[in-house]
Amino acid sequence: MILLNIQLAISVITLIPFRNKTPDATSHMTPGILLILTPFITAAIGWFTNWVAIQMLFHPRQPMRVFCWKWQGLIPRRQQQLATESAEIIEREILQQHMILNEIKKIELGPYLEKTAHTLVWERIGPQLKAIPLLGSFVNDGILAKFEVIACAEIKNEAGPLIEKVATQFEASVDLKQMIEDNIAAFDLERLEAIVNAVAKREFRTIERLGAALGFIIGCVQVALFWATGAIAL
């Protein structure tokens, strides 16, 4: 962007000495006008180049031929590579550190298992036992309550080993790296662009304005240098 601004400023200002050679009054006005316009032209170029750079993140979606140059947006062109590298980073930083395994182990299954035991004892097993001839007459709420206490105690003892087995099996059987890679590679680019624009809209505008500001400053510096060195005469 800066090189483009410098080149544009030089190309505009280098025309001024040639215009000064004409004797008519109109030509004497031209250098001053060009001097005033140069910073604004370079500012416009700075804004435009940054705007184009932002658009080129996602556009064009499909490769285009511009003379001998193949042109395609950065993310469409490298979507598969981004998917692969992102999946590798996640695998290295998360899976190899057993972060998922550790997070699953933090889940407290006790309350859920106790609730399940209560439901089984009072709504499933209890009614079935009471329906058995002879035996059912000995089954009362007190016995079912004791049975629930025993069941909950056993469940608590098994909850820890159970969750560890589940976590270990999940980590071993689920190919999270491939899952992430496939999802990123297949992600709709229009939707991704909308998400990125919604999240980074303010930052993109700042980048565009910064390009205009830098372009304006470069234009002013070029004008000052040419005027100071006597390359132009007002």
DASULMO-V40250 format. One record per pair of residues at least 12 apart in sequence whose ideal C-beta (glycine too) atoms are under 6 Angstrom apart, sorted by the first residue. I is the first residue (numbers start at 1). J is the second residue. D is the distance in Angstrom with one decimal. If there is no record, write none. Layout:
i->(I/I)
j->(J/J)
d->(D/D)
This chain:
i->(1/1/1/4/4/5/5/5/5/5/8/8/9/9/9/9/12/13/16/16/16/20/31/32/35/38/38/39/39/39/42/42/42/43/43/43/45/46/46/46/46/47/47/47/50/50/50/51/54/56/57/57/58/58/58/59/60/60/61/76/80/83/83/83/84/86/87/87/87/90/91/101/101/104/105/109/109/110/110/113/113/114/117/117/117/121/121/121/126)
j->(46/49/211/45/49/42/45/46/215/218/42/45/38/42/219/222/38/226/31/34/232/233/232/234/223/219/223/216/219/220/215/218/219/212/215/216/215/211/212/214/215/208/211/212/207/208/211/208/204/73/74/75/73/75/193/73/72/73/76/189/185/181/184/185/181/184/177/180/181/180/177/167/171/167/167/159/163/156/159/155/159/152/151/152/155/144/147/148/144)
d->(5.9/4.4/5.7/5.9/5.7/4.5/5.6/5.5/4.6/4.5/5.7/5.4/5.7/5.2/5.2/3.8/5.2/5.0/4.5/5.7/4.7/5.7/5.6/5.6/5.3/4.8/5.4/4.8/3.4/4.8/4.2/5.5/3.4/4.5/4.3/3.8/5.5/4.0/5.1/5.4/2.4/5.4/5.1/3.8/5.3/5.0/3.3/5.3/5.3/5.6/5.2/5.6/4.8/5.6/4.5/4.9/6.0/5.9/5.1/5.9/5.3/4.7/3.7/4.0/5.7/5.8/4.6/4.4/3.8/5.7/4.2/4.8/5.0/3.7/5.5/4.6/5.5/5.6/5.3/4.4/5.9/5.0/4.4/5.3/5.6/5.6/5.6/4.5/4.8)
